[in-house]
Amino acid sequence: MTAPYQQRRDPQPISHGWEVAVLAITSVLVIAALAAVTGLGLASALAGGGWVWPHDNNAIGHVVGGILTGHPGRGLDVRQSRL
């Protein structure tokens, strides 16, 4: 027979396990997206066109999608995409 104190559970568990995995995956995806946009800006600056960066948060998703599909200017302003 086991003592009752050995079967007691914590009423406020810190984590169920899946939250840490979701946080890690989300962090990796956000860092990869920002690295891709930063790489686009650096490539544009080094190629002589000047630094480019999306003007709003919605455009970052379009720029990353453009980079993944081979159209790096997608999501940028008309002025920036000509650089």
OpenMM code with the backbone's topology and positions (N, CA, C; nanometers):
from openmm import Vec3, app, unit

residues = "MET THR ALA PRO TYR GLN GLN ARG ARG ASP PRO GLN PRO ILE SER HIS GLY TRP GLU VAL ALA VAL LEU ALA ILE THR SER VAL LEU VAL ILE ALA ALA LEU ALA ALA VAL THR GLY LEU GLY LEU ALA SER ALA LEU ALA GLY GLY GLY TRP VAL TRP PRO HIS ASP ASN ASN ALA ILE GLY HIS VAL VAL GLY GLY ILE LEU THR GLY HIS PRO GLY ARG GLY LEU ASP VAL ARG GLN SER ARG LEU".split()
positions = [
    Vec3(0.0841, -0.1177, 0.0000),
    Vec3(0.0000, 0.0000, 0.0000),
    Vec3(0.0887, 0.1241, 0.0000),
    Vec3(0.0543, 0.2184, -0.0851),
    Vec3(0.1333, 0.3412, -0.0930),
    Vec3(0.0701, 0.4488, -0.0069),
    Vec3(0.1540, 0.5356, 0.0390),
    Vec3(0.1059, 0.6452, 0.1228),
    Vec3(0.0348, 0.7479, 0.0348),
    Vec3(-0.0669, 0.8179, 0.0877),
    Vec3(-0.1411, 0.9145, 0.0061),
    Vec3(-0.0556, 1.0315, -0.0415),
    Vec3(0.0457, 1.0677, 0.0304),
    Vec3(0.1293, 1.1810, -0.0102),
    Vec3(0.2126, 1.1499, -0.1342),
    Vec3(0.2328, 1.0247, -0.1678),
    Vec3(0.3098, 0.9886, -0.2854),
    Vec3(0.2277, 0.9983, -0.4138),
    Vec3(0.0962, 1.0007, -0.4048),
    Vec3(0.0112, 1.0065, -0.5218),
    Vec3(-0.0426, 1.1469, -0.5486),
    Vec3(-0.0006, 1.2433, -0.4731),
    Vec3(-0.0499, 1.3797, -0.4897),
    Vec3(0.0011, 1.4405, -0.6194),
    Vec3(-0.0837, 1.5147, -0.6882),
    Vec3(-0.0472, 1.5785, -0.8146),
    Vec3(-0.0373, 1.7286, -0.7952),
    Vec3(0.0406, 1.7896, -0.8807),
    Vec3(0.0538, 1.9346, -0.8781),
    Vec3(-0.0694, 1.9960, -0.9427),
    Vec3(-0.1439, 2.0839, -0.8731),
    Vec3(-0.2654, 2.1403, -0.9316),
    Vec3(-0.2393, 2.2421, -1.0425),
    Vec3(-0.1209, 2.2994, -1.0498),
    Vec3(-0.0849, 2.3967, -1.1524),
    Vec3(0.0413, 2.3497, -1.2245),
    Vec3(0.0297, 2.2549, -1.3156),
    Vec3(0.1504, 2.2098, -1.3848),
    Vec3(0.2065, 2.3219, -1.4717),
    Vec3(0.3357, 2.3292, -1.4784),
    Vec3(0.4013, 2.4347, -1.5558),
    Vec3(0.3764, 2.4145, -1.7043),
    Vec3(0.3829, 2.2935, -1.7496),
    Vec3(0.3680, 2.2677, -1.8922),
    Vec3(0.3110, 2.1283, -1.9129),
    Vec3(0.2360, 2.1145, -2.0192),
    Vec3(0.1858, 1.9831, -2.0564),
    Vec3(0.2802, 1.9134, -2.1541),
    Vec3(0.3819, 1.9824, -2.1986),
    Vec3(0.4802, 1.9249, -2.2890),
    Vec3(0.4712, 1.9780, -2.4295),
    Vec3(0.3510, 1.9941, -2.4831),
    Vec3(0.3368, 2.0384, -2.6221),
    Vec3(0.3608, 2.1875, -2.6370),
    Vec3(0.3439, 2.2660, -2.5302),
    Vec3(0.3642, 2.4104, -2.5419),
    Vec3(0.5080, 2.4442, -2.5749),
    Vec3(0.5995, 2.3717, -2.5148),
    Vec3(0.7421, 2.3966, -2.5389),
    Vec3(0.7767, 2.3665, -2.6844),
    Vec3(0.7231, 2.2598, -2.7387),
    Vec3(0.7499, 2.2247, -2.8781),
    Vec3(0.6913, 2.3282, -2.9732),
    Vec3(0.5695, 2.3742, -2.9456),
    Vec3(0.5075, 2.4764, -3.0306),
    Vec3(0.5875, 2.6055, -3.0239),
    Vec3(0.6308, 2.6444, -2.9056),
    Vec3(0.7119, 2.7648, -2.8909),
    Vec3(0.8445, 2.7527, -2.9658),
    Vec3(0.9082, 2.6378, -2.9578),
    Vec3(1.0353, 2.6173, -3.0273),
    Vec3(1.0172, 2.6218, -3.1790),
    Vec3(0.9155, 2.5566, -3.2302),
    Vec3(0.8908, 2.5554, -3.3748),
    Vec3(0.8552, 2.6954, -3.4244),
    Vec3(0.7712, 2.7659, -3.3499),
    Vec3(0.7344, 2.9025, -3.3879),
    Vec3(0.8554, 2.9937, -3.3874),
    Vec3(0.9400, 2.9802, -3.2868),
    Vec3(1.0612, 3.0626, -3.2790),
    Vec3(1.1529, 3.0376, -3.3974),
    Vec3(1.1706, 2.9129, -3.4341),
    Vec3(1.2571, 2.8789, -3.5475),
    Vec3(1.1994, 2.9367, -3.6772),
    Vec3(1.0684, 2.9276, -3.6956),
    Vec3(1.0069, 2.9814, -3.8170),
    Vec3(1.0172, 3.1332, -3.8245),
    Vec3(0.9976, 3.2016, -3.7129),
    Vec3(1.0083, 3.3479, -3.7121),
    Vec3(1.1515, 3.3914, -3.7388),
    Vec3(1.2473, 3.3238, -3.6766),
    Vec3(1.3886, 3.3575, -3.6988),
    Vec3(1.4278, 3.3308, -3.8436),
    Vec3(1.3797, 3.2213, -3.9013),
    Vec3(1.4106, 3.1910, -4.0419),
    Vec3(1.3504, 3.2954, -4.1356),
    Vec3(1.2280, 3.3397, -4.1074),
    Vec3(1.1647, 3.4416, -4.1919),
    Vec3(1.2397, 3.5733, -4.1824),
    Vec3(1.2767, 3.6137, -4.0618),
    Vec3(1.3522, 3.7386, -4.0464),
    Vec3(1.4913, 3.7286, -4.1092),
    Vec3(1.5522, 3.6114, -4.1014),
    Vec3(1.6828, 3.5929, -4.1656),
    Vec3(1.6703, 3.6026, -4.3175),
    Vec3(1.5619, 3.5496, -4.3735),
    Vec3(1.5419, 3.5572, -4.5184),
    Vec3(1.5218, 3.7013, -4.5638),
    Vec3(1.4425, 3.7769, -4.4886),
    Vec3(1.4185, 3.9166, -4.5254),
    Vec3(1.5463, 3.9990, -4.5065),
    Vec3(1.6209, 3.9704, -4.4009),
    Vec3(1.7482, 4.0397, -4.3799),
    Vec3(1.8468, 4.0051, -4.4903),
    Vec3(1.8499, 3.8807, -4.5323),
    Vec3(1.9364, 3.8405, -4.6430),
    Vec3(1.8997, 3.9108, -4.7721),
    Vec3(1.7705, 3.9286, -4.7960),
    Vec3(1.7261, 4.0027, -4.9141),
    Vec3(1.7736, 4.1472, -4.9071),
    Vec3(1.7622, 4.2082, -4.7901),
    Vec3(1.8084, 4.3455, -4.7736),
    Vec3(1.9580, 4.3588, -4.7927),
    Vec3(2.0345, 4.2653, -4.7361),
    Vec3(2.1802, 4.2683, -4.7527),
    Vec3(2.2212, 4.2436, -4.8967),
    Vec3(2.1552, 4.1491, -4.9627),
    Vec3(2.1878, 4.1219, -5.1033),
    Vec3(2.1594, 4.2433, -5.1895),
    Vec3(2.0499, 4.3114, -5.1618),
    Vec3(2.0180, 4.4312, -5.2383),
    Vec3(2.1176, 4.5429, -5.2101),
    Vec3(2.1578, 4.5564, -5.0848),
    Vec3(2.2547, 4.6608, -5.0495),
    Vec3(2.3908, 4.6325, -5.1129),
    Vec3(2.4328, 4.5074, -5.1131),
    Vec3(2.5639, 4.4723, -5.1692),
    Vec3(2.5638, 4.4755, -5.3216),
    Vec3(2.4486, 4.4533, -5.3826),
    Vec3(2.4408, 4.4544, -5.5285),
    Vec3(2.4308, 4.5961, -5.5842),
    Vec3(2.4222, 4.6949, -5.4971),
    Vec3(2.4230, 4.8329, -5.5418),
    Vec3(2.2879, 4.8981, -5.5514),
    Vec3(2.1807, 4.8259, -5.5198),
    Vec3(2.0473, 4.8839, -5.5296),
    Vec3(2.0041, 4.9575, -5.4051),
    Vec3(2.0729, 4.9359, -5.2944),
    Vec3(2.0341, 4.9983, -5.1685),
    Vec3(1.9550, 4.9025, -5.0816),
    Vec3(1.9476, 4.9359, -4.9551),
    Vec3(1.8802, 4.8510, -4.8564),
    Vec3(1.7299, 4.8500, -4.8821),
    Vec3(1.6697, 4.7320, -4.8812),
    Vec3(1.5242, 4.7195, -4.8923),
    Vec3(1.4716, 4.6457, -4.7700),
    Vec3(1.3538, 4.6872, -4.7246),
    Vec3(1.2874, 4.6227, -4.6116),
    Vec3(1.1376, 4.6452, -4.6277),
    Vec3(1.0555, 4.5442, -4.6038),
    Vec3(0.9097, 4.5618, -4.6152),
    Vec3(0.8605, 4.6694, -4.5177),
    Vec3(0.7612, 4.7466, -4.5606),
    Vec3(0.7146, 4.8593, -4.4803),
    Vec3(0.6130, 4.8209, -4.3733),
    Vec3(0.5489, 4.7061, -4.3833),
    Vec3(0.4554, 4.6657, -4.2782),
    Vec3(0.4670, 4.5159, -4.2536),
    Vec3(0.4040, 4.4701, -4.1456),
    Vec3(0.4148, 4.3297, -4.1057),
    Vec3(0.3507, 4.2348, -4.2068),
    Vec3(0.2455, 4.2761, -4.2735),
    Vec3(0.1810, 4.1902, -4.3729),
    Vec3(0.2719, 4.1657, -4.4925),
    Vec3(0.3518, 4.2645, -4.5262),
    Vec3(0.4404, 4.2510, -4.6416),
    Vec3(0.5536, 4.1518, -4.6152),
    Vec3(0.5904, 4.1324, -4.4897),
    Vec3(0.6982, 4.0379, -4.4589),
    Vec3(0.6587, 3.8974, -4.5029),
    Vec3(0.5358, 3.8578, -4.4787),
    Vec3(0.4888, 3.7265, -4.5232),
    Vec3(0.4907, 3.7126, -4.6739),
    Vec3(0.4535, 3.8190, -4.7453),
    Vec3(0.4560, 3.8152, -4.8915),
    Vec3(0.5998, 3.8090, -4.9438),
    Vec3(0.6904, 3.8810, -4.8785),
    Vec3(0.8310, 3.8792, -4.9213),
    Vec3(0.8905, 3.7406, -4.8989),
    Vec3(0.8636, 3.6801, -4.7834),
    Vec3(0.9159, 3.5456, -4.7564),
    Vec3(0.8566, 3.4457, -4.8556),
    Vec3(0.7284, 3.4580, -4.8852),
    Vec3(0.6673, 3.3714, -4.9861),
    Vec3(0.7297, 3.3917, -5.1221),
    Vec3(0.7617, 3.5165, -5.1558),
    Vec3(0.8287, 3.5448, -5.2827),
    Vec3(0.9685, 3.4863, -5.2883),
    Vec3(1.0398, 3.4919, -5.1765),
    Vec3(1.1745, 3.4340, -5.1722),
    Vec3(1.1658, 3.2826, -5.1917),
    Vec3(1.0695, 3.2192, -5.1258),
    Vec3(1.0553, 3.0741, -5.1368),
    Vec3(1.0129, 3.0290, -5.2761),
    Vec3(0.9387, 3.1136, -5.3484),
    Vec3(0.8936, 3.0761, -5.4823),
    Vec3(0.9840, 3.1287, -5.5933),
    Vec3(1.0893, 3.2018, -5.5566),
    Vec3(1.1831, 3.2501, -5.6569),
    Vec3(1.1523, 3.3881, -5.7105),
    Vec3(1.0645, 3.4621, -5.6439),
    Vec3(1.0301, 3.5987, -5.6839),
    Vec3(1.0581, 3.6922, -5.5662),
    Vec3(1.1846, 3.7271, -5.5418),
    Vec3(1.2190, 3.8006, -5.4200),
    Vec3(1.1618, 3.9414, -5.4122),
    Vec3(1.1190, 4.0002, -5.5201),
    Vec3(1.0634, 4.1347, -5.5163),
    Vec3(0.9170, 4.1397, -5.4776),
    Vec3(0.8526, 4.0241, -5.4697),
    Vec3(0.7095, 4.0223, -5.4373),
    Vec3(0.6881, 4.0697, -5.2935),
    Vec3(0.5938, 4.1579, -5.2737),
    Vec3(0.5639, 4.2091, -5.1412),
    Vec3(0.6308, 4.3417, -5.1111),
    Vec3(0.7235, 4.3828, -5.1954),
    Vec3(0.7898, 4.5114, -5.1751),
    Vec3(0.7160, 4.6202, -5.2515),
    Vec3(0.7451, 4.7470, -5.2180),
    Vec3(0.6885, 4.8590, -5.2935),
    Vec3(0.7363, 4.8502, -5.4379),
    Vec3(0.6695, 4.9244, -5.5230),
    Vec3(0.7117, 4.9300, -5.6643),
    Vec3(0.8517, 4.9894, -5.6724),
    Vec3(0.8770, 5.0919, -5.5935),
    Vec3(1.0083, 5.1573, -5.5953),
    Vec3(1.1173, 5.0614, -5.5462),
    Vec3(1.0891, 4.9870, -5.4399),
    Vec3(1.1881, 4.8958, -5.3852),
    Vec3(1.2106, 4.7753, -5.4745),
    Vec3(1.1070, 4.7254, -5.5375),
    Vec3(1.1227, 4.6051, -5.6199),
    Vec3(1.2025, 4.6329, -5.7461),
    Vec3(1.2125, 4.7581, -5.7866),
    Vec3(1.2946, 4.7910, -5.9037),
    Vec3(1.4434, 4.7926, -5.8693),
    Vec3(1.4763, 4.8013, -5.7400),
    Vec3(1.6176, 4.8094, -5.7006),
    Vec3(1.6831, 4.6803, -5.7210),
] * unit.nanometer
topology = app.Topology()
chain = topology.addChain("A")
for resn in residues:
    res = topology.addResidue(resn, chain)
    for name in ("N", "CA", "C"):
        topology.addAtom(name, app.Element.getBySymbol(name[0]), res)
